[in-house]
Amino acid sequence: MKLKGFKLKKDKGALIKHTEEPELNENYLSLIYDAISEVIFLLAVKPDDSFRFVSVNRAFLAVSGLTMEKVVGKRIEEVLPETAHALGKYKEAISEKKTVFWEQVFAYPTGELAGAVTVTPVLNAHGVCTHLVGSIHDITEHEQVDEALRESEEKFRILAENSIDCIWILDTRLKFTYLSPSVERMMGFKPEQWVGTKLSSHFKKKNFLKVGALIAKNIKNYETLTHVTFETKMLNSINDEVNVEISSKVLLNSQGKLIGFYGNTRDITDRKQAEKARHESEERFRTIVETAPSLLIITDTKGNNLYISPNCEEITGYTQEELLGELLLWVHEDDTLRAKELFERTFGEGLGYKNFEYKIVKKNGEVRYVSSSWDPLKVEDGKFKGIVFQTIDITERKQAEAELQKLNEELEVRVMERTNQLSESKQALENLVGDLNRTTNNLKSANVRLQELDHMKSMFIASTSHELRTPLNSIIGFSSVLVEGWMGEINPEQKEQLQLIHMAGEQLLALINDIIDISKIEAGKLETDIQEFRLKEVIDEAVSIVKNSIDEKELDLEVEVEDTAIVSDRRRLLQCLLNLLSNAVKFTEKGKITLHAKTINSMTNISITDTGTGIMPDDIKKLFAAFVRLESSLSAKTQGTGLGLYLTKKLTEDVLDGTIEVTSEYGIGSTFKLNIPVELEIRITEGE
């Protein structure tokens, strides 16, 4: 079949212009026409507004099941099951002179065809539409896919709406795009109230820091780490925290690109309460067992030890490991047969016994007396599972009983002879009781006096801090005024003497402040201010304070800080850093000072290294003692009280809950390391 007299030329409006001579080889065009898999047809537009088939391709015949003779020349209604809507589209293409599109289902003898129809008008040289070129694209498979997708979405909806857990979807900006109805039962919010909100708005900041870290890890490694489950706390509608377990997976598109996250959230409040109750019960049991004076042993039905309390070594001399599986290891040979008989009766009959006394031989050969009581171990179904028995050392009691028996026997013979001696003993005992009462009263008085002295110490420190700080501040202030020349010109010698006064005042004030801080730490009265801050910000402040001293000595300074959010006492950390940096500057004449800080897991490590005089090995153990200044070549040149490192250690360990370490090589330099937790736990002190 050939298309004669048509020029295929793309023009404005996607129209096909009619010409007299073709520009394409007709045979070649015919081959293409028949090779196309889509249905293509050519209609002639008749003066009576009817449409007749001029030509169709092989795909048309294959789909319709018709032959060329039954199609060419026929009216379109005679071939295609056209609807009024389709005929209207044909007329629209003619009147608007443009390509039109629509979808419809065709019923052929070979079956139904869901098709996307395209019709383009063909105009002659006068702009009149003489023909229509049409194509039908098979979208049956797309319809099936859409139907399957609708069924899948319906199944997901049913699952999500009936799930106890809250099912959710997040986009890459961590905003909710979907939540299942169970979010209202769990958190008190309707799904539409959360859609569009950020994930971070439903957490307290400290909890979202951990969640955010997990999400960041998931984003970074989404190609390999596609699933993560963790426990945290979320805020409900009344701003209370709810214990939840979150399971999250990455959401990828067809190209494997991350487009979001989906998962489910489960309320685990009941589980957490049950775990807490079980832990408290186990802790109470452990406390009772470990503090009880008796030895607790649990055996199976064969007599093998399943559990032995930690005080076994105190009573028997054997460790827990040595006694496991050795029920009668420590029983004295005199009582072995009797003990075995009772144990076997218990194992065989499930009987219990009380206060069975016998001798044991400790691992070191010492013979002791013990008393045991045991009961059958039964479970809920009443079945015998083993034995629970307790053993207590009664050696002292037995010795006391033997001694008492001996005394009774002697007293029966010597009653009359000992009457006077007993009277004397009674008087001696009364005297002893009197002495004891006097000693007790003296101890009470001494204790009251100590409490008064401790109170006086606190009063003295408080009074001293006020009385000394006030004149010292005046001395420091007025000496500064005089040095600056605000009260008139002074000669160089006077200025030097005033500077010495000013410096001595500042040193004395620092000493007083250090002593007061140490006293408060040792008394547990030092106030703390725990807040969140940036580590780099504190280190930069400390460096800026000592920078002038570093520049005056022409020392090199290297600072390398891994900035981290810290929850701690900012003021006390700054105080520790200043003490360590000041010492490094004091005892370094040339070279450099290096400050490095990084965070590993939950700890922040800060190291300060200098190239100063270093410390002798024997002096390191005295380094953190109070009022100790080590001898060195710079000791005479540097001022100090010997309290700086002692206070730094106290602040680090007692306030910041961390540790401080030092390594040094004499003549080479020293390194001080501070290790503090990233998040300091809030501790309630007495009186708060």
Number of C-alpha atoms within 10 A of each C-alpha: 14 12 15 11 13 18 16 16 12 10 9 8 12 14 20 22 21 22 15 11 10 14 12 11 8 16 12 10 15 14 13 11 21 17 12 12 15 18 23 23 21 22 25 21 21 12 8 6 9 14 21 22 21 19 19 22 23 19 19 22 16 13 18 21 12 15 12 15 8 12 21 18 15 15 16 18 13 11 16 13 12 15 12 7 10 16 14 11 19 21 16 16 20 23 12 11 19 16 20 18 16 13 15 16 16 18 14 15 10 11 10 13 19 18 20 16 20 19 24 24 29 27 19 15 10 8 11 15 23 17 23 25 20 20 20 24 16 19 16 15 11 11 13 11 12 12 12 12 12 12 12 12 12 12 12 12 13 12 13 19 16 13 14 18 21 24 23 21 21 24 17 13 10 17 19 22 18 17 24 23 21 22 22 16 13 18 20 13 16 16 18 14 10 18 16 14 15 15 17 16 13 19 19 15 12 11 14 19 14 13 20 15 11 15 19 12 13 20 17 11 11 19 13 8 13 15 14 15 13 13 15 16 21 22 16 17 13 9 12 12 17 17 19 19 19 21 16 22 18 23 19 15 9 6 6 10 12 16 13 20 23 19 20 20 21 18 22 17 15 10 12 13 12 12 12 12 12 12 12 12 12 12 12 12 11 13 11 11 17 15 11 13 15 20 22 21 20 21 22 18 17 15 18 17 20 15 16 18 19 15 20 18 16 13 20 23 17 17 16 16 9 11 21 16 17 12 17 15 17 19 22 18 12 11 13 16 12 11 18 14 11 15 22 15 13 21 21 12 11 19 15 18 14 12 13 13 17 18 20 24 18 19 15 9 11 10 16 19 19 23 17 19 15 21 17 23 19 14 10 6 6 8 11 18 16 23 26 20 20 19 20 18 21 17 15 12 12 14 12 12 12 12 12 12 12 11 11 13 11 11 13 9 10 11 12 10 10 12 11 11 11 12 11 12 12 12 12 12 12 12 12 12 12 12 12 12 12 12 12 12 12 12 12 12 12 12 12 12 12 12 12 12 13 13 12 12 13 16 12 13 17 12 12 14 16 12 11 13 18 12 12 18 15 12 17 19 15 16 21 18 15 18 21 14 12 11 10 9 12 15 7 10 9 13 18 13 13 20 18 13 16 23 16 16 21 17 15 17 19 17 17 17 14 18 17 18 18 21 16 15 17 12 11 13 15 16 13 16 11 18 12 15 15 13 23 18 12 16 21 13 14 21 19 12 13 14 16 11 14 24 11 8 14 13 19 13 15 13 14 11 17 13 14 16 14 22 20 24 18 19 12 18 21 16 16 21 21 20 16 22 23 19 17 26 21 20 21 21 17 16 14 19 23 17 20 16 21 15 20 9 7 9 16 20 19 21 19 21 22 28 23 25 22 21 21 15 12 8 12 14 10 13 17 20 15 16 14 16 19 14 11 14 9 15 13 8 10 10 13 17 14 17 21 26 21 18 21 24 21 22 23 20 15 15 20 24 15 19 17 20 11 16 14 20 15 13 12 12 21 22 20 18 19 24 20 23 20 21 18 18 12 11 9 7 11 7 5 7
